[in-house]
């Protein structure tokens, strides 16, 4: 159950993470990601 639910949000986050990884995120975003 947890795996299926994680697959949904994980897939979306993976796509966003990969797209953001292409471009270096600003220091403000990097700090926000660590805080989050």
C-alpha distance matrix in Angstrom:
0.0 3.8 5.4 5.3 6.3 8.5 9.9 11.5 13.4 13.9 15.6 17.8 18.7 19.5 21.8 23.5 23.8 25.4 27.7 28.7 29.3 31.9 34.0 34.7 33.3 35.9 36.3 35.3 31.9 31.4 32.2 29.8 26.9 27.7 28.1 24.8
3.8 0.0 3.8 5.6 5.2 5.9 8.4 10.3 11.2 11.3 13.8 15.8 16.0 17.0 19.7 21.0 21.0 22.9 25.3 25.9 26.4 29.2 31.1 31.6 30.1 32.7 32.9 31.9 28.6 27.9 28.6 26.3 23.4 24.0 24.4 21.2
5.4 3.8 0.0 3.8 5.5 5.0 6.0 9.0 10.5 9.7 11.5 14.3 14.7 14.9 17.6 19.4 19.3 20.7 23.4 24.4 24.5 27.1 29.4 30.1 29.0 31.9 32.4 31.8 28.3 27.5 28.6 26.6 23.4 24.2 25.1 22.0
5.3 5.6 3.8 0.0 3.8 5.4 5.1 6.9 9.5 9.7 10.6 13.2 14.5 14.9 17.0 19.0 19.6 20.8 23.0 24.4 25.0 27.3 29.6 30.7 29.6 32.5 33.3 32.4 28.8 28.5 29.8 27.5 24.4 25.7 26.5 23.2
6.3 5.2 5.5 3.8 0.0 3.8 5.4 5.7 7.2 8.5 10.2 11.8 12.9 14.2 16.3 17.6 18.4 20.2 22.1 23.1 24.1 26.6 28.4 29.3 27.8 30.4 31.1 29.9 26.4 26.4 27.4 24.8 22.0 23.4 23.8 20.3
8.5 5.9 5.0 5.4 3.8 0.0 3.8 5.5 5.7 5.5 8.1 10.1 10.2 11.3 13.9 15.2 15.4 17.3 19.5 20.3 20.9 23.6 25.5 26.2 24.8 27.6 28.1 27.2 23.7 23.3 24.4 22.2 19.1 20.3 21.1 17.8
9.9 8.4 6.0 5.1 5.4 3.8 0.0 3.8 5.9 5.0 5.7 8.6 9.7 9.9 12.0 14.1 14.6 15.8 18.0 19.4 20.0 22.3 24.5 25.7 24.7 27.8 28.9 28.2 24.5 24.2 25.8 23.7 20.5 22.1 23.3 20.0
11.5 10.3 9.0 6.9 5.7 5.5 3.8 0.0 3.8 5.4 5.4 6.7 8.8 10.0 11.2 12.9 14.3 15.7 17.2 18.7 20.0 22.0 24.0 25.4 24.1 27.0 28.3 27.2 23.5 23.8 25.4 22.9 20.0 22.2 23.0 19.5
13.4 11.2 10.5 9.5 7.2 5.7 5.9 3.8 0.0 3.8 5.4 5.2 6.1 8.4 10.0 10.6 11.9 14.0 15.4 16.2 17.7 20.1 21.7 22.7 21.0 23.7 24.8 23.6 20.0 20.3 21.8 19.1 16.3 18.5 19.3 15.7
13.9 11.3 9.7 9.7 8.5 5.5 5.0 5.4 3.8 0.0 3.8 5.4 5.0 5.8 8.5 9.8 10.0 11.8 14.0 14.9 15.6 18.2 20.1 21.0 19.9 22.9 23.9 23.3 19.6 19.3 21.0 18.9 15.7 17.5 18.9 15.8
15.6 13.8 11.5 10.6 10.2 8.1 5.7 5.4 5.4 3.8 0.0 3.8 5.5 5.1 6.3 8.8 9.8 10.6 12.5 14.2 15.1 17.0 19.3 20.9 20.1 23.4 24.9 24.5 20.7 20.7 22.9 20.9 17.7 20.0 21.6 18.5
17.8 15.8 14.3 13.2 11.8 10.1 8.6 6.7 5.2 5.4 3.8 0.0 3.8 5.4 5.3 6.3 8.5 10.0 10.8 12.3 14.1 15.9 17.6 19.2 18.0 21.1 22.8 22.0 18.2 18.8 21.0 18.7 15.9 18.7 20.1 16.9
18.7 16.0 14.7 14.5 12.9 10.2 9.7 8.8 6.1 5.0 5.5 3.8 0.0 3.8 5.4 5.1 5.8 8.4 9.8 10.2 11.7 14.2 15.6 16.7 15.3 18.3 19.7 19.0 15.3 15.4 17.6 15.5 12.4 15.1 16.6 13.7
19.5 17.0 14.9 14.9 14.2 11.3 9.9 10.0 8.4 5.8 5.1 5.4 3.8 0.0 3.8 5.5 5.0 6.0 8.5 9.8 10.2 12.4 14.7 16.0 15.5 18.9 20.5 20.5 16.8 16.4 19.0 17.6 14.2 16.5 18.7 16.2
21.8 19.7 17.6 17.0 16.3 13.9 12.0 11.2 10.0 8.5 6.3 5.3 5.4 3.8 0.0 3.8 5.5 5.2 6.2 8.6 9.8 11.0 13.3 15.4 15.1 18.6 20.8 20.8 17.0 17.3 20.2 18.6 15.7 18.5 20.7 18.1
23.5 21.0 19.4 19.0 17.6 15.2 14.1 12.9 10.6 9.8 8.8 6.3 5.1 5.5 3.8 0.0 3.8 5.5 5.1 6.0 8.3 10.1 11.3 13.0 12.0 15.3 17.5 17.2 13.4 14.1 17.0 15.3 12.7 15.9 17.8 15.4
23.8 21.0 19.3 19.6 18.4 15.4 14.6 14.3 11.9 10.0 9.8 8.5 5.8 5.0 5.5 3.8 0.0 3.8 5.5 5.1 5.9 8.7 10.2 11.2 10.5 14.0 15.7 16.0 12.4 12.0 15.1 14.0 11.0 13.6 16.1 14.2
25.4 22.9 20.7 20.8 20.2 17.3 15.8 15.7 14.0 11.8 10.6 10.0 8.4 6.0 5.2 5.5 3.8 0.0 3.8 5.5 5.0 6.5 9.2 11.1 11.7 15.5 17.6 18.5 15.0 14.6 18.0 17.3 14.4 16.8 19.6 17.9
27.7 25.3 23.4 23.0 22.1 19.5 18.0 17.2 15.4 14.0 12.5 10.8 9.8 8.5 6.2 5.1 5.5 3.8 0.0 3.8 5.4 5.4 7.3 10.1 10.5 14.1 16.9 17.5 14.1 14.5 18.0 17.2 14.9 17.8 20.3 18.7
28.7 25.9 24.4 24.4 23.1 20.3 19.4 18.7 16.2 14.9 14.2 12.3 10.2 9.8 8.6 6.0 5.1 5.5 3.8 0.0 3.8 5.3 5.5 7.1 6.8 10.4 13.1 13.7 10.5 10.8 14.4 13.8 11.8 14.7 17.2 16.0
29.3 26.4 24.5 25.0 24.1 20.9 20.0 20.0 17.7 15.6 15.1 14.1 11.7 10.2 9.8 8.3 5.9 5.0 5.4 3.8 0.0 3.8 5.3 6.3 7.6 11.4 13.5 15.0 12.1 11.2 14.9 15.2 12.7 14.8 18.0 17.2
31.9 29.2 27.1 27.3 26.6 23.6 22.3 22.0 20.1 18.2 17.0 15.9 14.2 12.4 11.0 10.1 8.7 6.5 5.4 5.3 3.8 0.0 3.8 6.7 9.0 12.5 15.3 17.0 14.4 14.1 17.8 18.2 16.1 18.4 21.4 20.6
34.0 31.1 29.4 29.6 28.4 25.5 24.5 24.0 21.7 20.1 19.3 17.6 15.6 14.7 13.3 11.3 10.2 9.2 7.3 5.5 5.3 3.8 0.0 3.8 6.1 9.2 12.4 14.1 12.0 12.1 15.8 16.3 15.0 17.4 20.1 19.8
34.7 31.6 30.1 30.7 29.3 26.2 25.7 25.4 22.7 21.0 20.9 19.2 16.7 16.0 15.4 13.0 11.2 11.1 10.1 7.1 6.3 6.7 3.8 0.0 3.8 6.5 9.1 11.5 9.9 9.3 12.9 14.1 13.1 14.9 17.8 18.1
33.3 30.1 29.0 29.6 27.8 24.8 24.7 24.1 21.0 19.9 20.1 18.0 15.3 15.5 15.1 12.0 10.5 11.7 10.5 6.8 7.6 9.0 6.1 3.8 0.0 3.8 6.6 8.1 6.1 6.4 9.9 10.6 10.0 12.3 14.7 15.0
35.9 32.7 31.9 32.5 30.4 27.6 27.8 27.0 23.7 22.9 23.4 21.1 18.3 18.9 18.6 15.3 14.0 15.5 14.1 10.4 11.4 12.5 9.2 6.5 3.8 0.0 3.8 5.4 5.4 6.3 8.8 10.0 10.8 12.7 14.4 15.4
36.3 32.9 32.4 33.3 31.1 28.1 28.9 28.3 24.8 23.9 24.9 22.8 19.7 20.5 20.8 17.5 15.7 17.6 16.9 13.1 13.5 15.3 12.4 9.1 6.6 3.8 0.0 3.8 5.5 5.0 6.2 8.6 9.9 10.7 12.3 14.1
35.3 31.9 31.8 32.4 29.9 27.2 28.2 27.2 23.6 23.3 24.5 22.0 19.0 20.5 20.8 17.2 16.0 18.5 17.5 13.7 15.0 17.0 14.1 11.5 8.1 5.4 3.8 0.0 3.8 5.5 5.3 6.3 8.7 10.2 10.7 12.2
31.9 28.6 28.3 28.8 26.4 23.7 24.5 23.5 20.0 19.6 20.7 18.2 15.3 16.8 17.0 13.4 12.4 15.0 14.1 10.5 12.1 14.4 12.0 9.9 6.1 5.4 5.5 3.8 0.0 3.8 5.4 5.0 6.1 8.7 9.8 10.3
31.4 27.9 27.5 28.5 26.4 23.3 24.2 23.8 20.3 19.3 20.7 18.8 15.4 16.4 17.3 14.1 12.0 14.6 14.5 10.8 11.2 14.1 12.1 9.3 6.4 6.3 5.0 5.5 3.8 0.0 3.8 5.4 5.2 6.4 8.7 9.9
32.2 28.6 28.6 29.8 27.4 24.4 25.8 25.4 21.8 21.0 22.9 21.0 17.6 19.0 20.2 17.0 15.1 18.0 18.0 14.4 14.9 17.8 15.8 12.9 9.9 8.8 6.2 5.3 5.4 3.8 0.0 3.8 5.4 5.2 6.2 8.5
29.8 26.3 26.6 27.5 24.8 22.2 23.7 22.9 19.1 18.9 20.9 18.7 15.5 17.6 18.6 15.3 14.0 17.3 17.2 13.8 15.2 18.2 16.3 14.1 10.6 10.0 8.6 6.3 5.0 5.4 3.8 0.0 3.8 5.5 5.0 6.0
26.9 23.4 23.4 24.4 22.0 19.1 20.5 20.0 16.3 15.7 17.7 15.9 12.4 14.2 15.7 12.7 11.0 14.4 14.9 11.8 12.7 16.1 15.0 13.1 10.0 10.8 9.9 8.7 6.1 5.2 5.4 3.8 0.0 3.8 5.4 5.1
27.7 24.0 24.2 25.7 23.4 20.3 22.1 22.2 18.5 17.5 20.0 18.7 15.1 16.5 18.5 15.9 13.6 16.8 17.8 14.7 14.8 18.4 17.4 14.9 12.3 12.7 10.7 10.2 8.7 6.4 5.2 5.5 3.8 0.0 3.8 5.4
28.1 24.4 25.1 26.5 23.8 21.1 23.3 23.0 19.3 18.9 21.6 20.1 16.6 18.7 20.7 17.8 16.1 19.6 20.3 17.2 18.0 21.4 20.1 17.8 14.7 14.4 12.3 10.7 9.8 8.7 6.2 5.0 5.4 3.8 0.0 3.8
24.8 21.2 22.0 23.2 20.3 17.8 20.0 19.5 15.7 15.8 18.5 16.9 13.7 16.2 18.1 15.4 14.2 17.9 18.7 16.0 17.2 20.6 19.8 18.1 15.0 15.4 14.1 12.2 10.3 9.9 8.5 6.0 5.1 5.4 3.8 0.0
